[in-house]
Amino acid sequence: MATPTPGLEAGSLWLATVGMALGTLYLVARGWSVSDSARQQYYVVTIFGTATAAATYFSMATGFGLIEVPVQTVGTLDVYWARYVGWLVVTPLILTAMALLAGADRNALATLLGLDAFVFVAGLVGALAREGQVARLSWWAISTGALVALLYVLLGALSQRADEQSDARAELFGRLRTLVVAVWALYPVVWLLGTQSGYGIVPLSVETAAFAALDLAATVGFGVVLVRGVGRLDDSDLAPARTAE
């Protein structure tokens, strides 16, 4: 079993672990006295998300979530497979929170979650592919294509549903949408520039730090913006979401 290299790589993993844990404690403390079920549901999904991310980063920081993958024509690559497992749990929770806020129907939510699972399963296959750069880049392209489709649904159908809600609710959705799109769009860029693609334009230590920063923004950052925004909504804004006729 591989272990993280001391320095920036290990430091990034431990800082992310602490950041995720503190974020989880903040959300728990803030939501502890919340009794309204309409608000509680947002705390539930965000707390599970940051807690899962904290556990994932702890596993990577201690070397459990890291393996060495021999790749033809490239050599042996260190792959944090636990990162993909964490994403498969955390990102559906983020999308579920956004769907709740937008008043999405089951079909819209199922579409988002299906695309999301496809993105990260394809990404994991690409990260573990041993046949060379062509195979790894092919899976990267498939995964990125699914991500583009997911963001299209988020910016299109889900945003239309959000516009049918109260102004305050739609405004909160818009802020979260901007955060998600801006952060999630950077993941395939870091993957391509880093060691996972086989190019290694940036070293593993920088790649690890970049993913850690993105994950903190996508989980803790998202959670804080969401619960603070929900806390400012009136009870009428939190009434069951209006759906299209």
C-alpha positions as CSV (number, residue, x, y, z in Angstrom):
1,M,0.0,0.0,0.0
2,A,1.3,3.4,-1.0
3,T,1.6,6.2,1.5
4,P,1.3,10.0,0.9
5,T,4.6,11.8,0.3
6,P,5.6,14.1,3.2
7,G,5.3,17.8,2.4
8,L,2.6,19.5,0.4
9,E,0.8,16.3,-0.5
10,A,0.3,15.0,3.0
11,G,-0.2,18.5,4.4
12,S,-3.0,19.1,1.9
13,L,-4.7,15.9,2.9
14,W,-4.5,16.6,6.6
15,L,-5.6,20.2,6.2
16,A,-8.6,19.1,4.1
17,T,-9.4,16.4,6.8
18,V,-9.4,19.1,9.5
19,G,-11.3,21.5,7.3
20,M,-14.0,19.0,6.5
21,A,-14.3,18.0,10.2
22,L,-14.6,21.6,11.4
23,G,-17.1,22.2,8.7
24,T,-19.2,19.3,9.9
25,L,-19.0,20.5,13.5
26,Y,-20.1,23.9,12.4
27,L,-23.1,22.6,10.5
28,V,-24.1,20.3,13.4
29,A,-23.8,23.1,15.9
30,R,-25.8,25.5,13.7
31,G,-28.5,22.9,13.0
32,W,-28.8,21.4,16.5
33,S,-31.7,23.6,17.6
34,V,-33.4,23.7,14.2
35,S,-36.8,22.0,14.7
36,D,-38.5,22.9,11.4
37,S,-38.5,19.9,9.1
38,A,-38.4,22.0,6.0
39,R,-35.0,23.4,7.2
40,Q,-33.7,20.2,8.8
41,Q,-33.6,18.4,5.4
42,Y,-31.0,20.8,4.2
43,Y,-28.8,20.3,7.3
44,V,-29.1,16.5,6.9
45,V,-27.8,16.4,3.4
46,T,-25.0,18.9,4.0
47,I,-23.8,17.3,7.3
48,F,-23.7,13.8,5.7
49,G,-21.7,15.3,2.8
50,T,-19.0,17.0,4.9
51,A,-18.8,14.1,7.3
52,T,-18.3,11.7,4.4
53,A,-15.6,14.0,2.9
54,A,-13.8,14.2,6.2
55,A,-13.7,10.4,6.5
56,T,-12.5,10.1,2.9
57,Y,-9.7,12.6,3.4
58,F,-8.7,10.9,6.6
59,S,-8.4,7.6,4.8
60,M,-6.2,9.2,2.1
61,A,-4.1,11.1,4.7
62,T,-3.3,7.8,6.5
63,G,-2.5,6.0,3.2
64,F,-5.6,3.7,3.1
65,G,-7.2,5.3,0.1
66,L,-4.1,5.3,-2.1
67,I,-2.8,2.6,-4.5
68,E,-0.1,2.3,-7.1
69,V,-1.3,1.6,-10.7
70,P,1.2,0.5,-13.3
71,V,0.3,2.1,-16.6
72,Q,1.7,1.1,-20.0
73,T,4.2,3.6,-21.5
74,V,3.8,5.9,-18.5
75,G,5.0,4.0,-15.4
76,T,3.5,3.6,-12.0
77,L,1.0,6.2,-10.9
78,D,-0.2,6.9,-7.4
79,V,-4.0,7.0,-7.5
80,Y,-6.3,8.1,-4.6
81,W,-9.2,5.8,-5.3
82,A,-10.9,6.8,-2.1
83,R,-11.4,10.3,-3.6
84,Y,-13.8,8.8,-6.2
85,V,-15.7,6.8,-3.6
86,G,-16.2,10.0,-1.6
87,W,-17.4,11.9,-4.7
88,L,-19.9,9.1,-5.4
89,V,-21.5,9.7,-2.0
90,V,-21.0,13.5,-1.6
91,T,-22.0,14.9,-5.0
92,P,-25.5,13.2,-5.0
93,L,-26.2,14.9,-1.7
94,I,-25.2,18.3,-3.1
95,L,-27.5,17.7,-6.1
96,T,-30.3,16.5,-3.9
97,A,-30.1,19.7,-1.8
98,M,-30.3,21.8,-5.0
99,A,-33.2,19.7,-6.3
100,L,-35.1,20.3,-3.1
101,L,-34.5,24.0,-3.3
102,A,-35.6,24.1,-6.9
103,G,-38.6,22.0,-6.4
104,A,-37.5,19.4,-9.0
105,D,-39.6,16.4,-9.8
106,R,-38.5,12.8,-9.5
107,N,-37.5,12.6,-13.2
108,A,-35.2,15.6,-13.0
109,L,-33.6,14.4,-9.8
110,A,-33.1,10.9,-11.3
111,T,-31.5,12.4,-14.3
112,L,-29.1,14.4,-12.2
113,L,-28.2,11.5,-10.0
114,G,-27.8,9.1,-13.0
115,L,-25.5,11.5,-14.8
116,D,-23.5,12.2,-11.6
117,A,-22.9,8.5,-11.0
118,F,-21.8,8.0,-14.6
119,V,-19.3,10.9,-14.3
120,F,-17.5,9.4,-11.3
121,V,-17.7,5.8,-12.3
122,A,-16.1,6.6,-15.6
123,G,-13.6,8.8,-13.9
124,L,-12.6,6.0,-11.5
125,V,-12.3,3.5,-14.4
126,G,-10.0,6.1,-16.2
127,A,-7.9,6.5,-13.0
128,L,-7.4,2.7,-12.7
129,A,-6.9,2.0,-16.4
130,R,-3.5,0.3,-17.1
131,E,-3.6,0.2,-20.9
132,G,-1.9,3.5,-21.4
133,Q,-2.7,7.2,-21.9
134,V,-5.1,6.7,-24.7
135,A,-7.4,4.5,-22.6
136,R,-7.1,6.9,-19.6
137,L,-7.8,10.0,-21.7
138,S,-10.8,8.2,-23.4
139,W,-12.4,7.6,-20.1
140,W,-11.6,11.2,-19.1
141,A,-13.4,12.4,-22.2
142,I,-16.4,10.2,-21.4
143,S,-16.6,11.3,-17.8
144,T,-16.2,15.0,-18.9
145,G,-18.9,14.6,-21.4
146,A,-21.3,13.3,-18.8
147,L,-20.3,16.2,-16.5
148,V,-21.2,18.7,-19.3
149,A,-24.6,17.1,-19.7
150,L,-25.1,17.3,-15.9
151,L,-24.3,21.0,-15.8
152,Y,-26.5,21.5,-18.8
153,V,-29.5,20.1,-16.9
154,L,-28.5,22.1,-13.8
155,L,-28.3,25.3,-15.8
156,G,-31.4,24.5,-17.9
157,A,-34.3,22.4,-16.5
158,L,-33.4,22.8,-12.8
159,S,-32.9,26.5,-13.1
160,Q,-36.3,26.9,-14.8
161,R,-37.9,25.0,-11.8
162,A,-36.0,27.3,-9.4
163,D,-37.4,30.4,-11.1
164,E,-40.9,29.2,-10.4
165,Q,-40.2,29.4,-6.6
166,S,-40.2,32.6,-4.4
167,D,-37.7,35.3,-5.3
168,A,-35.6,34.6,-2.2
169,R,-35.5,30.9,-2.9
170,A,-34.6,31.4,-6.5
171,E,-31.8,33.8,-5.6
172,L,-30.3,31.3,-3.1
173,F,-30.5,28.6,-5.8
174,G,-28.7,30.9,-8.2
175,R,-25.8,31.5,-5.8
176,L,-25.4,27.8,-5.2
177,R,-25.6,27.0,-8.9
178,T,-22.8,29.5,-9.6
179,L,-20.7,27.9,-6.9
180,V,-21.3,24.4,-8.1
181,V,-20.7,25.1,-11.8
182,A,-17.6,27.2,-11.2
183,V,-16.0,24.5,-8.9
184,W,-17.1,21.4,-10.6
185,A,-15.9,22.6,-14.0
186,L,-12.4,22.7,-12.7
187,Y,-12.2,19.1,-11.7
188,P,-11.5,17.6,-15.2
189,V,-9.0,20.4,-15.8
190,V,-7.0,19.4,-12.7
191,W,-7.3,15.7,-13.6
192,L,-6.0,16.4,-17.1
193,L,-3.1,18.6,-16.0
194,G,-2.1,16.3,-13.1
195,T,-0.6,12.8,-12.9
196,Q,-3.9,11.0,-13.4
197,S,-3.9,11.6,-17.1
198,G,-0.3,10.4,-17.4
199,Y,1.0,13.8,-18.5
200,G,2.0,15.1,-15.1
201,I,2.1,18.7,-16.2
202,V,1.7,19.5,-12.5
203,P,3.1,17.1,-9.9
204,L,1.0,14.9,-7.6
205,S,1.5,17.2,-4.6
206,V,0.0,20.2,-6.5
207,E,-2.7,18.0,-8.0
208,T,-3.6,16.8,-4.5
209,A,-3.7,20.3,-3.1
210,A,-5.9,21.5,-5.9
211,F,-8.4,18.7,-5.5
212,A,-8.4,19.4,-1.7
213,A,-9.2,23.1,-2.3
214,L,-11.9,22.2,-4.7
215,D,-13.4,19.7,-2.4
216,L,-13.5,22.1,0.5
217,A,-15.3,24.7,-1.6
218,A,-17.7,22.1,-3.0
219,T,-18.7,20.6,0.3
220,V,-18.0,23.0,3.3
221,G,-18.4,26.1,1.2
222,F,-21.6,24.8,-0.4
223,G,-23.0,23.7,3.0
224,V,-22.3,27.0,4.7
225,V,-23.9,29.1,1.9
226,L,-26.9,26.7,1.8
227,V,-27.7,26.6,5.5
228,R,-27.0,30.3,6.0
229,G,-29.3,31.1,3.1
230,V,-32.0,28.7,4.2
231,G,-31.8,30.3,7.7
232,R,-32.7,33.7,6.2
233,L,-35.7,32.4,4.2
234,D,-39.2,33.1,5.6
235,D,-41.4,30.2,6.4
236,S,-43.5,31.0,3.3
237,D,-40.3,30.6,1.2
238,L,-39.8,27.2,2.7
239,A,-43.3,26.0,1.9
240,P,-43.6,22.9,-0.4
241,A,-42.0,23.9,-3.7
242,R,-44.2,24.9,-6.6
243,T,-43.9,22.7,-9.6
244,A,-44.7,23.4,-13.2
245,E,-48.3,22.7,-14.4
